[in-house]
């Protein structure tokens, strides 16, 4: 835990006494007028995932560095890879279709939304026919709001996933199959009622993402330790 020596404060999460290979994520931006730092927000979101038994990485600690930025330390997900990278390396999306749809549906069933539910935030470990998934990047995870705006946030999550598949070797047929599986696991009558709203929101996300990438080409820095 070499980072602790140059931090103003360090908080331990989980069993900090055991040794583990870790990954240290330094948040690119410091807190300004907000009462909480990006690391504090991520820890709160992570706690919500753990409380609702959504599989995620193990938190080791978090804190703040001298320049005002914050950091979180997670146990390294050895053997796991981002789902989008697996597909880029020719893992068929059909292998990840059901597990990712099921995990997204589980997230919403327990009353949470991710707000960054891109394919890259599903970490997958494939061993033969078994696929183990963990959902990461919990900085924006929140409880779903009341019924009046709940559907809006769910559509945004699903549209983020949809949008993140567009540049990969994934067909519209596969995307529709993913949405059908998600709707089935949510207990919805049909995916057809979701599809127009999801497609519309995905187009909006695409326009916003292009603008954001020009302004913030690197949002977080990950330093393996």
C-alpha positions in Angstrom: 0.0 0.0 0.0 2.7 2.5 -1.0 0.1 5.1 -1.9 -0.8 5.6 1.8 2.5 7.4 2.5 1.7 10.3 0.2 -2.0 10.6 1.0 -3.7 12.9 3.5 -6.1 10.2 4.5 -6.6 6.5 3.7 -9.8 4.5 4.5 -9.7 0.7 4.5 -12.6 -1.3 3.1 -13.2 -5.0 3.6 -10.4 -7.0 5.2 -7.4 -4.6 4.8 -5.1 -7.0 6.7 -4.8 -9.6 3.9 -2.4 -9.3 1.1 -3.7 -9.0 -2.4 -2.7 -7.8 -5.8 -4.4 -4.4 -6.2 -5.4 -1.9 -8.8 -5.2 1.8 -7.8 -7.5 4.2 -9.6 -6.7 7.8 -9.3 -9.6 10.1 -10.2 -8.6 12.6 -12.8 -10.5 15.6 -11.2 -10.4 16.9 -7.7 -13.6 17.8 -5.8 -14.4 21.5 -6.1 -17.5 22.8 -4.4 -18.9 19.4 -3.8 -19.0 17.9 -0.3 -17.9 14.5 -1.5 -15.0 13.5 -3.7 -15.2 11.1 -6.7 -13.7 8.4 -4.6 -16.3 8.9 -1.9 -19.0 8.6 -4.5 -17.5 5.4 -5.9 -17.3 3.9 -2.5 -21.0 4.7 -1.8 -22.0 3.2 -5.1 -19.8 0.1 -4.5 -21.5 -0.4 -1.1 -24.9 -0.3 -2.8 -23.8 -3.1 -5.2 -22.4 -5.2 -2.4 -25.6 -4.7 -0.2 -27.8 -5.9 -3.1 -25.5 -8.8 -3.9 -24.5 -7.5 -7.4 -21.1 -9.1 -8.2 -18.3 -6.5 -8.2 -14.6 -6.0 -7.4 -13.4 -6.2 -3.8 -12.8 -2.8 -2.2 -9.4 -2.5 -0.4 -9.3 1.3 0.5 -9.7 4.8 -0.7 -8.4 8.3 0.1 -7.1 11.6 -1.1 -3.8 12.8 -2.5 -2.1 16.1 -1.9 -3.2 17.8 -5.1 -6.9 17.4 -4.1 -7.6 14.3 -6.3 -9.0 11.1 -4.8 -8.3 7.5 -5.4 -9.9 4.0 -4.8 -8.0 0.8 -4.4 -9.6 -2.5 -5.5 -8.4 -6.0 -5.5 -7.1 -6.7 -8.9 -9.6 -8.8 -11.0 -6.9 -11.3 -12.2 -8.2 -13.4 -15.0 -11.1 -11.0 -15.8 -11.2 -8.8 -18.9 -13.6 -6.0 -20.1 -16.3 -7.6 -22.1 -15.7 -5.3 -25.0 -12.1 -6.3 -25.3 -13.0 -9.9 -25.3 -15.3 -9.3 -28.3 -12.6 -7.3 -30.0 -10.4 -10.4 -29.6 -13.0 -12.5 -31.3 -15.0 -13.9 -28.3 -18.5 -14.2 -29.9 -21.0 -11.8 -28.3 -23.5 -14.7 -28.1 -21.4 -16.1 -25.2 -21.8 -12.9 -23.3 -25.3 -12.1 -24.3 -27.3 -13.9 -21.6 -24.9 -13.2 -18.7 -24.7 -9.5 -19.3 -28.4 -9.2 -19.9 -29.1 -11.1 -16.7 -26.8 -8.9 -14.7 -28.3 -5.7 -16.1 -31.8 -7.0 -15.2 -30.7 -8.0 -11.7 -29.3 -4.5 -11.2 -32.6 -2.9 -12.0 -34.7 -5.6 -10.2 -33.0 -4.7 -6.9 -33.8 -1.0 -7.5 -30.4 0.3 -8.6 -29.2 2.1 -11.7 -25.6 2.3 -12.9 -25.6 5.4 -15.1 -22.4 4.2 -16.9 -23.7 0.7 -18.0 -21.3 0.3 -20.9 -20.1 -3.0 -22.0 -16.5 -2.2 -20.9 -17.8 -2.1 -17.2 -18.8 -5.8 -17.3 -15.6 -7.7 -16.4 -15.7 -11.3 -17.5 -13.7 -14.4 -16.7 -14.3 -17.3 -19.1 -13.4 -20.8 -18.1 -14.7 -23.4 -20.6 -18.5 -23.1 -20.6 -18.5 -21.0 -17.4 -18.6 -17.2 -17.5 -18.2 -15.2 -14.3 -19.1 -11.5 -14.5 -18.5 -8.5 -12.2 -19.9 -5.0 -12.6 -17.4 -2.2 -12.0 -17.1 1.6 -12.0 -19.7 2.3 -9.4 -19.1 6.0 -9.0 -22.6 6.9 -10.3 -24.5 4.0 -9.0 -27.7 5.1 -7.2 -31.0 3.9 -5.9 -33.7 4.2 -8.6 -35.9 7.2 -8.0 -39.7 7.2 -7.7 -42.0 5.8 -10.4 -42.4 9.0 -12.3 -38.7 9.1 -13.4 -37.7 5.4 -12.9 -38.3 4.3 -16.5 -36.2 7.2 -17.8 -33.1 6.1 -15.8 -33.6 2.4 -16.7 -33.8 3.4 -20.4 -30.6 5.3 -20.1 -28.8 2.4 -18.6 -30.0 0.0 -21.3 -29.3 2.6 -24.0 -25.7 3.0 -22.7 -25.2 -0.8 -23.1 -26.7 -0.7 -26.6 -24.6 2.2 -27.6 -21.4 0.6 -26.4 -22.0 -2.4 -28.7 -22.3 -0.4 -31.9 -18.6 -0.2 -32.8 -18.1 -3.9 -32.2 -18.8 -7.1 -34.3 -22.4 -7.3 -32.9 -25.4 -7.4 -35.1 -28.8 -5.7 -34.6 -30.3 -9.2 -34.3 -27.9 -9.9 -31.4 -28.7 -6.5 -29.8 -32.4 -7.3 -30.1 -31.9 -10.7 -28.6 -30.0 -9.1 -25.7 -32.9 -6.7 -25.1 -35.4 -9.6 -25.2 -33.4 -11.6 -22.7 -33.2 -8.5 -20.4 -37.0 -7.9 -20.7 -37.6 -11.6 -19.9 -35.4 -11.4 -16.8 -37.2 -8.2 -15.7 -40.6 -9.9 -16.1 -41.6 -7.4 -18.8 -44.2 -8.4 -21.3 -42.1 -7.5 -24.4 -38.8 -5.9 -25.4 -40.6 -4.2 -28.2 -42.0 -1.5 -25.8 -38.4 -0.7 -24.9 -36.7 -0.7 -28.2 -37.8 2.7 -29.7 -36.9 4.6 -26.5 -33.5 2.7 -26.2 -32.5 3.4 -29.8 -33.5 7.1 -29.4 -31.5 7.5 -26.2 -28.5 5.6 -27.7 -28.4 8.2 -30.5 -28.4 11.0 -28.0 -25.6 9.3 -26.0 -23.6 9.0 -29.2 -23.8 12.7 -29.9 -22.9 13.6 -26.2 -20.1 11.1 -26.1 -18.4 12.5 -29.2 -18.5 16.0 -27.6 -17.2 14.7 -24.2 -14.4 12.7 -25.8 -13.1 15.9 -27.4 -13.1 17.7 -24.1 -12.0 14.9 -21.7 -10.0 12.3 -23.6 -8.8 10.7 -20.3 -11.4 10.6 -17.5 -9.6 8.2 -15.1 -6.1 6.9 -14.7 -5.6 3.3 -13.6 -2.2 2.3 -12.1 -1.7 -1.4 -11.4 0.2 -2.2 -8.3 
